Amino acid sequence: MRVDDFDFELPEDRIALRPVAPRHAAKQLIVRDGHVRDDCVENLVDHLDAGDLIVFNDTKVIPSYLLATRRSVNPTPQGDLHTECNLHKRDSPLAWWAFIKKSKRLHLGDVLSFGEGRVTATITEKRDGGEVLLTFDVAAGTLESVLAEIGLMPLPPYIASKRAVDDKDKEDYQTLFARKEGAVAAPTASLHFTEELLAKLADKQIQTAYLTLHVGAGTFLPMKVDDTKDHVMHAEWGVVSPDLAAQINATHRNGKRVIAVGTTVLRLLESATDEQGVTHPFSGDTSIFITPGYHFRCVDLLMTNFHLPKSTLFMLVCAFAGMETMKSAYEYAITHGYRFYSYGDSSLLFRQ
């Protein structure tokens, strides 16, 4: 399919730069059977039944946006190079793949200094698109604590380009379920959940469960191809436990529905489910790329925020709820004041 088929115009003032408070006060657009209607995240339980299973991502965002200084193995008259670095996927306990600005001026063997010399890393591999492998000079098991001291929250570029990252983002850009460190972007659909909303789910006897998928910065990369068949999807690491797989299969056997909170949850569940609709334990990388025509195997409803034009995530929701339906839903959301992207409002999509 042509990537341009997934384009739409979004006014700048529709991009949310801060979340609403409380989190569950965000608007929610209900998209079902080709129709839309307005609601609020606080009323999510009204659309679910007792026995349904809602699945969250318990990944935790690490402060992976770093300011770096290069001291080159090939010194230049210009002296040291200052740049910005976004870690996006762990390669080993001491190594991370990162997207880095001014990468063409960097070389294998260059040493980057972070946090005013608090820690250094060596470029041990380079790929196209500004991607490098950084091997940190720290003791095993200490890198996370160092990043907590020197790193900033990795806000998406459509927010970070409009305002500075601050201490409030440390709370705002972390979900209520954040437990397992490793993500460099939040599973933003879950940002809407509060203890009050979880209590409502429990009161209605709606099941809740968790998986882990460490969201990578590749989720924000623009597509650089004209046709979706030419796109190479970034890989992200995730795990579906044996208990969760069994719970999902039992839910479907009982005639109840599985609700994915976020595209990260949906992508991992679909990766763990076979063509017969049976979900299996899973641990490893997934690079599943879902576009219209995909046959969904596991997820029945999807709660998700509003995504960028021509993005893989907008393609996913078009595949889930119908391309024309989602184009109309996004047009409705834009004209009716919905707030877009990570800190924006929500949608609840019923599978077509």
Summary of the structure (lengths in Angstrom):
residues: 352
radius of gyration: 20.6
end to end distance: 19.3
largest distance: 70.3
contacts: 1147
relative contact order: 0.21
helix: 29%
strand: 30%
